[in-house]
Amino acid sequence: MDKRLALLTSIAELKSSHDEAALMLSRIMLGAIRAARDEDETPPLKSVRQYRKAIKELKIQCLQVEMILAEMEIPQHVH
């Protein structure tokens, strides 16, 4: 696969995962605020686990982007 295409694809996936994790965190924080006001129960454990999984996915995608960038920086020697 072309390195530029791989980089752009990885960055798009990274942004999508980031947006998903940010939305999950917003829901968790809203639940925490409601719990502090005694309006609702604490955020469900399932939500926290999903958020943790999303963060792990973000880390993996960040590493993929870093690897592609590192490959692009390595000079190609022709013998």
PyMOL commands that set and color helices and strands:
alter all, ss='L'
color gray80, all
select helices_A, chain A and resi 3-36+45-73
alter helices_A, ss='H'
color red, helices_A
deselect
rebuild
show_as cartoon
